[in-house]
Amino acid sequence: MCGIIGYSGREQAAPILLDGLERMEYRGYDSAGIAVRSADRGIQVKKSKGRLKVLRELTHDGADLEGTLGIGHTRWATHGEPSDLNAHPHVSESGNIALVHNGIIENYLEIKEHLMKLGVKFVSDTDSEVVAQLLEYHYNECGNMLEAVGRVLRRIEGSYAFGIICSDYPDALIAARKDSPLILGYGRDCNFIASDVTAVIKHTREVAYMDDGEIAVVTPEGIDVFDSELTPVEKTRRTVDWDVSAAEKGGYPHFMLKEIMEQPEAIRRTVSPRIRDGRVVLDDVKLTADYVKDISRIFIIACGSSYHVGVVSKYNWEKLLRRPVEVCLASEFRYSDPLVDERSLVVVISQSGETLDTMAAMREAKRLGGRTLAIVNVVGSSIARDADDVLYTWAGPEIAVATTKAYSTQLALMDLVGLYLGDLLGTVDEASYRAAVTGIQRLPEQMAELLKDTEDIKYFASRYFNHDSIFFIGRNLDYAMGMEGSLKLKEISYIHSEAYASGELKHGTISLIEQGTLVVALGTYAPLFDKAMSNVVEVKARGAQVLALTTEAYRGTMEKTADAVIAVPETLAMLQPSLGVVPLQLFAYYVALQRGCDIDKPRNLAKSVTVE
């Protein structure tokens, strides 16, 4: 969602703010702006609809705004259309206070009506401007910005991360957070706030994560943090252990292609430390054999691609654990009166660890007595801190909006967790266990081999990129994999695409198949390959063109019927989606490239969805 950066230091703020916003472009946005305080000019605000390059041109790369204190923002519209007026930062009526905001203020209309009765005039349609005007109202009452912020936070309802500057405070900015991510960055003679580490990694590796209800005062000399009662809080600092180059393209034309190619090493980082002497070892979880044996039901809660990881895991875990596994969309879970109790294990999956729907669903599960296990990438994120147990994927920063390596590492880690739990339960025989562990260890090598030659996939993309509607079909794990392949394609190429369980074709879906329709038929799941072939014949008979994905062992059989075939190396059935998804990612990428799409920053999408 929206990206926030704030800077208090000795250097000119505007270029630093613009650079930080540029490093958060992957979060998704439709407008951008900065506000800088100057002793001579007060608070100067520049903002514009569109990409950051528009703002850079408007400010001559920040040179037009003098001052060493400032805030910046990239906005993804929720209240009010994308426009210059609705872009952040928002200023109070007097121009004395500027504010950036990520989140949603749920009672903004009530507050806005109250302020309008007092004569306050609004210039935007946003909920965020309401906070700026309310803040000035309380600041005029008490004359102290920290106290005024506290009063505002007690009046508003909803989610927020705020960055605030006031012309009366020459080198201090104030930050506050609830249900929306915000970090503190500790530099030398300068300090930062930001939505994401990538915004500040160029300047500092030392960060702390703000907790809900906290307020921070940031100056060049240091950062003071307070709780909601304005009692001082000691923050634990963390050192970011990845290099700034991890957030750069490194010679690739797009971050997405770079991250696809990074998957073998990412999976190796996820898997290798957790396998010792042929056994899965999860030192970070406190799940005892007695607890696991008492589990009556498992819930997997996630959104988007992480949800598709959950669908794959449902198939695998039910075989490994012989326990019912329910996969739930996080946005629906807490409104469905879920049957969670103290015998429920609730697994939540989120790349950012800040996905608001997932966070809210996890809190509901905990309220109902469930034990929570989080699978996340970002260390210290909200979900990681709130879960009973957490396992990190260690995928490294993922910049492209469409996930690739985060998906793959989540999938590999879920396979490890399934084997770990099955071992505790005694539901996995030793031969199967050892074969699965060996198969997981081989995945990086097999994936690297697969990525060495992508020419066939490029060719098929050039052949099929002009289709307006594409269907993915498969059974069992192939169906689950198809869901992710279809999502990747529609996300970045804007082609209408759907994934269907092959057995459902005759229950209505086959009416959509006509002469020339492209069907991506997935046949990597060996136990049901014959049925997959039957479905290929079925759609071919209705005039479909078929691009098939199968394993090397079945390539020859599939080539007799399909129009085109992509083959992947063979592995155990439970692990085949880890290899099969890679060509689907590449196909989506090259199709989008052929169509001239903005691959890393597709329209209307955000990397981390931190509003409901």
N, C-alpha and C positions, 0 to 999 in steps of 0.2 A: 504494500500500500504506500501511503505517502512517506516521503523521506525528510528527516529533520537533521540539520546540523547547526551547531552554535559554537562560536569561538570568542574567547577573551584572552588577549595576549599583547605582544609588543609590535607585531607586524601588521600590515594592512590586512583587514579582515576579508574584504570582498573576494580577492582571488582565491583565498583558502576556502571560502564558502562555496564558490563555484566549482572548485576542484572536488570538494567533498560531495556535492550534489551530483556531479558527473559520475562519481564512483557508485552512486546509489540509483542510477538510471534504471537498472534492471528491476527495481521494485515496481515499476510501472507508474506513469504520471501523464497528465495532460496539460499542466501549466507549472511554472516555476517562478520563484522570486527570492529576493534577499532584502534584508534591512540592516543598515550599518549606522552606528551612532558616531557623530563627530562633534567635537567641542564647539566648532563654529557653525555647523549646519544642522545640528540636532539629529533626529532620526531621518535618514534618507531611505526611501523604499523604491525599489525597481522590481517589476514583476510583469509576466507576459504569458499569454496562452501559447501552447506549443512546446517544442523541444528546447533544451537548454541553450542550444546555439543561438536562438533568438534572444535570450537573456544576455548571453555573452556579447552579442553584437550591440545590444541596447546599452550595455554598461562599458563597452570597450574592454572586455575581459576583466571587469571589476575596477578599472582604473578611475572611473568617474566617481566612485563612492569612497571618500576618505574616512578613515576611522579604524580603530583596532578592536572594536567590539561589534559583533553582529550575529544574525541568525539567518538561516536559509531553509528553503522548503521546496519539495516537488509534490504537487497535489494530484490525487486521483479523485475525481469528482464524486461526491455523494449528495451534498446539499447544494443545489445550484449548478447550472451548466458550466462546462469549461469556458472561462473567459478571463480577461485581464482583471476585472473587478472582483471576481470570485477567487482568484489566485491568492496565495499567501505570500508574504506576511499580511496580516490585518492590523490596522492601526486604530487606536481609540479616536474619538471625535476631535480631541485637541491635538492629536498627532504626537502626544507625549509618550505613548506606550505602543509597542509593536509586539505581535504574537504569532507564532506558528503552532499548528495543532495537527496531530494525527489521532483519529478516533471519531466518535459520534457523541454529541451532547443530546441526550434524549429529551430533556425538558427545556430546550432552547426557546421554543415558541412562547412558553409561559413567561420566561425571563425577558424575552424581546418585547413582548406586549407591555410588561411592567416598565421597562426602560423607555419605551416610546411614549408612555403616559407622562414620563418625567421630562420629555422633550428631546430625548436622544435620537439622532438621525442615523440611519443605517444606509450603507452604500452597496452592500452585497446581499446575496441570498443565502449566505452560509450560516451554519450554526457556530462556526469558529469566531466570526466577528462579534457575535453576542458575548463571548467570553472576554474579548478585548474591551468592549464597552462596559461590561459589568466590572471588570478589573479597575478601570478608571474610576467608576462610581465609588468603589470601596477604597481606592487609594486616596481619593479626595476626602473621604470620611476620616481615615486614620493617619494618612501621611507617611505610612511605612509600607514599602512594597511587599516585603515578606509577609506581613500581617494581612495585607490586602489579598495576596494569593491564597492564604489560608482560608479567608472568608469566602472567596470565590469557590474553592474546592468543596466547601461545606454546602454550597447552594446548588451546584450543578450535579446532574445525574448522567451516567453513561461512561464511555471509555475515553481516555485521553493520554497523550504525551504532549507536553507544552514546552516551548522555548520562548522566553519573554525578555525583552529589554525595555528600559525606561530612560528617557533623556536625563533624568535627575540622578542616575547612577552611572558614572563615567566608564567603569570597567567591570560591572557585574551583570551577569545574566542569570535568570532564574529558570529552573526546570522543574516539572512535576509529572508524575506518571501514575496511571491506573489502567490496567488491562491493555496497554499498548507499549511496545518495547522502547526503551531509552537507555543508552549507556553513557557513562562518564569516561572521558579520556584525559589522562594525566600526562602533560607534556613538560617541557623545560621552559619556564617563563611564559607558559600558555596552557590553557585547559579547554576542554571541549565537551559538548553534548552531541549525541548522534543517535539515529535510529539503528545504525548498523556499524560494526567494526570497520567495514571496508571504507567508510567515509573518513576515518582518522588514522588508518594504519600507516599512511605515509609519514605521519607526524609523531605517533606514539604507539607502543605496543602494550602500554599499561592501562587497563580499563577496569571499571566496576559496573555492575548491572544494578540499575535502580529497581527497587521493589514497589509494589502497589502502595499508594498513599504517601510516598516520600517526596520531599521537596529538596532541591539542591540549589545552592548559591555558588556560582562559578566565577572566579576572578583569575587574573594571571598568577596570583600567589598561591592559589589552592582551591579546593572544593569543599564546602561545608554541606553536610546532608542532615536533614531533619525529618522526623516522622510527622504524622498528621496533626500532632499536638505541639509541633515545633520544638520537640525535644531532640537534641543532637544524636546522630546515629553514626557509628563507626562502620565504614564499608570495607569489605574484603576486596583487595585488588587482585586482578588476574593478569597474567602475561599472555598475550596472543602469540601462539607458537608457529603460525604460518607466515610465509614471506609475502611481501607486497606483490611479487610477480604472480602469485596464485590468483590475484584479482585482475590480471592483465591477460591479453589475448595470446601473447607469446608466439606471434607469427601466424596464427590461424585467422581466417577471415571473420569468424564469428565465435563468440564464447560457447555457443551450443556445440559446434563441431569440436572445439578444444575439450569440452567436458565429456563428450562421447568418447573421445580418444583417451581420456584420463581414467576411464572406468576400470581397466585391468588393475592399475595401481591403487585406485580407490578401494576396490574390493579386497585387494591384498592387505591394505591398512586395516580394513574392517575385520577381516577374518584371522589373519596370522597371529595376533596377540591372544586370540581367544581359543586357540587349539594348541594343546600341550600333550605330548606323548599320545597322540591319537584320540584325545578326549576333549569335548567342549568344556571350557572353563569360563564361567561368568563371575569373576570376582566382585563385580559391582552390584550384584543383586543378592537379596537376602531371602530368597524363596527356598524354604526347607522342604525336604521330602514329605514330611507330615502335612505341611500346608498344601503342597501340590496335590497330594493324594485326596485331599478333602475338597478340591475344586469341583463344583458341579457344572459350571458353565464358564465359557470364555467369550468375552466381547472384544472385538477389534474395532476401534473408532478412529476415523480419519476422514480426510477430504481429498478430492482430486486424485492425483497419481498415488498418493499414499493409501487412499482407499483401494486402489487396484492392487497394491502390495497386499493389502488385507484379504482381498478376494483370492489371490494365489495362496496365501497362507491358510485360509480356511480349508481349501482342498488338502493341503499338505498336513496341517496340524490335526485334522480329524482322523487322518490315517495314522499319524504318529502317536497321538495321545488317546484316541478313542474317547474323546470328550466332545460335546456339542460346541461348535464355534459359530458365533453370530457376528457378521461384519456389518457395521452401522455407519452411515453417513453422519458425521459429527453434527451437521446442521439440523438433522432430524432427531438425533438421539434423545436430547433432553426434553423434547416435546412429545415423546412417544410413551411416556410413563414406563420406562424400561424396568424389566424384572431383574434388577441387580440387588444382590444381598452380600452378606459377609463371606459366602462361598463362591463369589464371582471374581475371576481375574479379568481385569479390564486393561487391555493393551492399547495405548494411544500412540499414533504415528504422526510425526510432523517434522518436516525438514527444518523449518525455522525455529520451532519450539514456541512460536508466538501466535499461531493460527487461532483466532478468537473463538470460532465455533468449536474447535477441538479442545481448547482450554476450558470453555464453559461446560462441554460434555464431560470432561474429566472431573471437574469439580462436582457435577451432579452425581457421577458414579461414586465418588468418595463420600458424598453426603448420604448416599443410600447404603454405604457399608462396603463397597467393593474395594479390592486392593488394586492399585494402579501401577502399571509398568510403562514407562515412556521410552519410545524409540525416536531419538532426535539427533540432529546434526550439530546444532549450535550449543556450545557449552555455556552453562549459566543462564539459559533462556528460561522463560516463565514456566513452561510445561516441565522442563527438567527440574526446576527447583520445587515445584509443587507435587510431583509424582512421588509415590512411595519408593519406587526404584526407577533408575534411569540407565539406559544403555545408549552410548553415543556411536553414531555410524562412522565418524572421522572421515567423512567424504571430502573435507576441505570446502572452501567457499564455492558456491555455485551461483554464477552471475546471470546466465541466461534464464529468462522467465520460465521457459518450458524445461522441466526437470529431466535429467538423464542419469547422472551419476548418483544423485541423491536417491532416486528410485532404485537403482541397482544395489546400492549399499544397504538400503532398508530391506530389500528382498533377501540379500545374503545374510543379514543379521537375523531376520525373522526365521530363516532356515536353521541357523545356529540355535536360536532360542527354542524352536520346536524340538530339535534333537536333545537339547539339554533337559527340557521338561519330560520328554518321552523316556529319557534315561532314568530320571528320578521316579517316574511312574512304573518303569519296567515294562512299557508297552512297545518298545522297539527291540527286536532281537539283535544280538551282537553283530552278526554278519551284515545286516542292513545298516546298523549304526556306523560300522567301520567304512562301509562302501559310501555312505552319505558324506562322512567326514572327508574321505579321500576325494570325492567328487567336488566338494566345496573348495578344497585346497587347489584343485586343478582349474577352477573357473578362471582365474586371472590369465593363466597361460592360454587356455582355449579362446578366451575373449580377445586376447592380443593377436592370436593367429587369425581370428575372424576379421579383425580390423585392418589387417595388412593389405587386403585386396577389396576395395569397395567399388570397382569399376562396373560390375554387373548392376549394382544397386543404382549407381548414377545413371546408367543406361535406362533402366526400367522407369526411373523418375522422369527422364526426358520423354519417355514414350507415353506415360500416363498422366502427366501433370495437368492436362487440360480437362480432366473430368470434373464435373460439377458435384457429383455425389459418389461416394465410395463406401462399400460395406465390407466389414471384417467378420468372418465367420469362423467358429471353432468350437470344440467340445472340451469340457473339463478345464484343465490348465491352459489349453489353447484359447478357450473363450476368455479366461481371465487375462491372458496376455494380449488378446485382441482388444480388450477394453483400453489398455494403455496405448497400443498402437494407433487406435482410432483417435484417442484424445490428442496424442502428439500431432497427428496430421491436421486435425481441425484447429488446434491451437495456433499453429504457425503458418499454415497454408491457406486458412479460411475456406477450405473445402468442406462441404457438409459430409460428415462421416459418422457411421454408427457401427457398433459391434453387437453381434447377435450370437446366441447359442445356436449352433447349427441345427439342432433338433427342433428348434422353434420356427424354422423357415416355413414349414408347411402350415403353421398356425397363424398365417397372415402376412409375414414379412416377405414371402416370395412374390407377392403381388407387386412389389417395388422393382423386381428384376425385369429388365427389358433389354432389347437388342443393344449391345455395346456397354451395358452397365459394368463397372469394374468391381469385382469381388476379390478381396484379399483372403484367400483360404488358408487357414493355419492347420498344418498336419504334422506337428512335431511331437505330439503326445502319442507314443507308440501303442499303448493299449487300445486306443480307439482310432488307429490310422485307417482301417478299412471303412469305418463309418464316415470318417472325414472325406475319403475318396468318393463315397456315395453322394455326399453333399456337393462335391465338385461337379460330378456328373449331372446332378439335379439342376444346378444353376446354369451350367453350360447348355443344357437342353432348353433353357429359357432365353438364350442369347447372350449370356454374360461373358465378358472377358475375365479370365482368372489368372491372377498373380498368386502363386502358391509359395508358402514358406514351410519347409520340412527339414528333416535331417539328411545327412549324406547317405544314410542307409536306404532311405526311401526316395531319393532324388529320381532314380530311373523310373520307378512306378508312377510318380507324380508327373513326370515329363510326358508320359503317354497321353495325358488328358488335359493338363493345365496349359495355358498359353505361354506362361513364363514361370520359372522356378528359382527361388533363392534357397540355398541349403546351408545349414549350420552344423557344427560338430555335434556328435552325440554325447550325452551325459545321462545320468539317472533321470527318470521321468520327473521327479520332484524338482530338479534343478534346471530342466530344459527352458523354462521361461527366462532364466537369467541370461541365457545365450540367445534365445529367440527374439527377445525384445530389441537387441542391438540393431539388426537389420531394419526393424520397424522404425527405430529412431532415425537411422540414416535415410531411409526412404522418405520420411516426413521432412527431414532437413533438405534433401536435394529437390523434392517437389516444391517446397517453399522457395528455394533458391531459383528454380526455373520460373516461378510466378512473380519474382521480384519483391517478395514480402520482407518486412522488417523482422528478421528471424529472432534476434535476441530480445526484442521489445515488441511483441505482437500487440495489435490494437486492443484496447479495452481490458487488458490483463495486467495483473500485478503479481509480483513474486511471492509476497507474504501478505495474506489476507487477514488484516488485523481489525476489521469491522465485521459486524454480523450481516 
